[in-house]
């Protein structure tokens, strides 16, 4: 017996692959770890309820001494605080299944974090 693939079903399966391959929870976790990194603590101090995370396999071993090429990307304590609120919102949006809003909110959080030391 020869099975002939249904073109519509095949197209639908292919279109759904990127959504299944990306995990917003993992991306949110990555941003949260960045907000609890030594660089973020250096800028904003250790916030209540957070712990300093060290030993990231992808983390840099020494801080950059040069200023960022874009001065607007210099992180401040206020930027870190706003980024934390964005991450909380992204977590809620992800929980509700609002992937587009979650993606946009994570982008805003990354922009607020800027270039950490």
Order of alpha helices (4+ residues) and beta strands (2+ residues): alpha-alpha-alpha-alpha-alpha
